[in-house]
Amino acid sequence: MNLLTTKESSKWTMNKKEKNIIFILSGILTILILYLTIRLRTSDIALSIVPGWHTTILPLEITWTILTIIIIVSSLLLYFIYKGILKCLTLLWKRLKL
């Protein structure tokens, strides 16, 4: 019994609020990735001198930028996973109810 073959499963549309949120977050993410790429190519990175220690010390602003990118990407992934699970559970509930 496939849940994704019904007519209801083809209605994976987003409302205007969701589209705006995703558009804004993707714009912020694009700017952060471009900033990070340019900054890493032009910045000084401190490397460890002691043999055997493979540490890289990045400037604080790059560290915060990487952390922000990780948070935004993970929140978008969790949102889409939650929305997919909710949609599957709704379809299952409708089939069991009939």
FIRO-818813 format. One record per residue (C-alpha): residue number from 1; residue in one letter; x, y negated, z. Coordinates in Angstrom, 1 decimal, decimal comma. Layout:
<atom i="NUM" aa="A" x="X" y="Y" z="Z"/>
...
END
This chain:
<atom i="1" aa="M" x="0,0" y="0,0" z="0,0"/>
<atom i="2" aa="N" x="1,8" y="-3,1" z="-1,3"/>
<atom i="3" aa="L" x="0,9" y="-6,3" z="0,5"/>
<atom i="4" aa="L" x="2,3" y="-8,5" z="-2,3"/>
<atom i="5" aa="T" x="0,1" y="-7,3" z="-5,1"/>
<atom i="6" aa="T" x="-3,1" y="-9,0" z="-4,2"/>
<atom i="7" aa="K" x="-4,4" y="-12,2" z="-5,7"/>
<atom i="8" aa="E" x="-3,8" y="-14,0" z="-2,5"/>
<atom i="9" aa="S" x="-0,1" y="-13,4" z="-2,5"/>
<atom i="10" aa="S" x="0,4" y="-15,5" z="-5,6"/>
<atom i="11" aa="K" x="-0,7" y="-18,6" z="-3,7"/>
<atom i="12" aa="W" x="2,8" y="-19,4" z="-2,3"/>
<atom i="13" aa="T" x="2,3" y="-23,1" z="-2,6"/>
<atom i="14" aa="M" x="3,7" y="-25,8" z="-0,4"/>
<atom i="15" aa="N" x="1,7" y="-28,8" z="0,7"/>
<atom i="16" aa="K" x="2,9" y="-32,3" z="0,4"/>
<atom i="17" aa="K" x="4,3" y="-32,5" z="3,9"/>
<atom i="18" aa="E" x="6,4" y="-29,4" z="3,4"/>
<atom i="19" aa="K" x="7,8" y="-30,6" z="0,1"/>
<atom i="20" aa="N" x="8,8" y="-33,9" z="1,6"/>
<atom i="21" aa="I" x="10,5" y="-32,2" z="4,6"/>
<atom i="22" aa="I" x="12,5" y="-29,9" z="2,3"/>
<atom i="23" aa="F" x="13,3" y="-32,7" z="-0,1"/>
<atom i="24" aa="I" x="14,7" y="-34,9" z="2,7"/>
<atom i="25" aa="L" x="16,7" y="-32,1" z="4,3"/>
<atom i="26" aa="S" x="18,2" y="-31,0" z="1,0"/>
<atom i="27" aa="G" x="19,1" y="-34,7" z="0,3"/>
<atom i="28" aa="I" x="20,8" y="-34,9" z="3,7"/>
<atom i="29" aa="L" x="22,5" y="-31,6" z="3,2"/>
<atom i="30" aa="T" x="23,8" y="-32,6" z="-0,2"/>
<atom i="31" aa="I" x="25,3" y="-35,9" z="1,2"/>
<atom i="32" aa="L" x="26,9" y="-34,0" z="4,1"/>
<atom i="33" aa="I" x="28,5" y="-31,4" z="1,8"/>
<atom i="34" aa="L" x="29,8" y="-34,0" z="-0,6"/>
<atom i="35" aa="Y" x="31,2" y="-36,0" z="2,3"/>
<atom i="36" aa="L" x="32,8" y="-32,9" z="3,8"/>
<atom i="37" aa="T" x="34,4" y="-31,9" z="0,5"/>
<atom i="38" aa="I" x="35,8" y="-35,4" z="-0,2"/>
<atom i="39" aa="R" x="37,0" y="-35,8" z="3,4"/>
<atom i="40" aa="L" x="38,7" y="-32,4" z="3,5"/>
<atom i="41" aa="R" x="40,6" y="-33,1" z="0,3"/>
<atom i="42" aa="T" x="41,8" y="-36,4" z="1,5"/>
<atom i="43" aa="S" x="42,4" y="-36,0" z="5,2"/>
<atom i="44" aa="D" x="45,3" y="-34,8" z="7,2"/>
<atom i="45" aa="I" x="44,8" y="-31,5" z="8,9"/>
<atom i="46" aa="A" x="47,0" y="-30,5" z="11,8"/>
<atom i="47" aa="L" x="48,4" y="-27,0" z="11,5"/>
<atom i="48" aa="S" x="50,0" y="-25,0" z="14,2"/>
<atom i="49" aa="I" x="53,8" y="-24,9" z="14,2"/>
<atom i="50" aa="V" x="54,2" y="-21,9" z="16,5"/>
<atom i="51" aa="P" x="54,5" y="-18,7" z="14,5"/>
<atom i="52" aa="G" x="51,6" y="-16,3" z="14,9"/>
<atom i="53" aa="W" x="49,1" y="-19,0" z="15,9"/>
<atom i="54" aa="H" x="46,8" y="-19,6" z="13,0"/>
<atom i="55" aa="T" x="44,9" y="-22,6" z="14,2"/>
<atom i="56" aa="T" x="43,7" y="-25,5" z="12,3"/>
<atom i="57" aa="I" x="42,7" y="-28,7" z="14,1"/>
<atom i="58" aa="L" x="40,2" y="-30,7" z="12,0"/>
<atom i="59" aa="P" x="39,3" y="-34,3" z="12,7"/>
<atom i="60" aa="L" x="36,3" y="-34,7" z="15,0"/>
<atom i="61" aa="E" x="34,0" y="-36,1" z="12,3"/>
<atom i="62" aa="I" x="34,6" y="-33,1" z="10,0"/>
<atom i="63" aa="T" x="33,8" y="-30,8" z="12,9"/>
<atom i="64" aa="W" x="30,5" y="-32,6" z="13,5"/>
<atom i="65" aa="T" x="29,7" y="-32,5" z="9,8"/>
<atom i="66" aa="I" x="30,3" y="-28,8" z="9,6"/>
<atom i="67" aa="L" x="28,2" y="-28,2" z="12,7"/>
<atom i="68" aa="T" x="25,4" y="-30,4" z="11,2"/>
<atom i="69" aa="I" x="25,5" y="-28,4" z="8,0"/>
<atom i="70" aa="I" x="25,3" y="-25,1" z="9,8"/>
<atom i="71" aa="I" x="22,3" y="-26,3" z="11,9"/>
<atom i="72" aa="I" x="20,4" y="-27,6" z="8,9"/>
<atom i="73" aa="V" x="21,0" y="-24,5" z="6,8"/>
<atom i="74" aa="S" x="20,1" y="-22,1" z="9,6"/>
<atom i="75" aa="S" x="16,9" y="-24,1" z="10,4"/>
<atom i="76" aa="L" x="15,8" y="-24,0" z="6,8"/>
<atom i="77" aa="L" x="16,5" y="-20,2" z="6,6"/>
<atom i="78" aa="L" x="14,6" y="-19,6" z="9,8"/>
<atom i="79" aa="Y" x="11,7" y="-21,7" z="8,6"/>
<atom i="80" aa="F" x="11,4" y="-19,7" z="5,3"/>
<atom i="81" aa="I" x="11,7" y="-16,4" z="7,2"/>
<atom i="82" aa="Y" x="9,0" y="-17,5" z="9,7"/>
<atom i="83" aa="K" x="6,8" y="-18,6" z="6,8"/>
<atom i="84" aa="G" x="7,2" y="-15,3" z="5,0"/>
<atom i="85" aa="I" x="6,5" y="-13,2" z="8,0"/>
<atom i="86" aa="L" x="3,4" y="-15,3" z="8,8"/>
<atom i="87" aa="K" x="2,2" y="-14,9" z="5,3"/>
<atom i="88" aa="C" x="2,7" y="-11,1" z="5,3"/>
<atom i="89" aa="L" x="0,9" y="-10,8" z="8,7"/>
<atom i="90" aa="T" x="-2,0" y="-12,9" z="7,4"/>
<atom i="91" aa="L" x="-2,4" y="-10,7" z="4,4"/>
<atom i="92" aa="L" x="-2,2" y="-7,6" z="6,5"/>
<atom i="93" aa="W" x="-4,8" y="-9,0" z="8,9"/>
<atom i="94" aa="K" x="-7,1" y="-9,8" z="6,0"/>
<atom i="95" aa="R" x="-6,8" y="-6,2" z="4,6"/>
<atom i="96" aa="L" x="-7,4" y="-4,6" z="8,0"/>
<atom i="97" aa="K" x="-10,4" y="-6,8" z="8,6"/>
<atom i="98" aa="L" x="-12,1" y="-5,8" z="5,4"/>
END
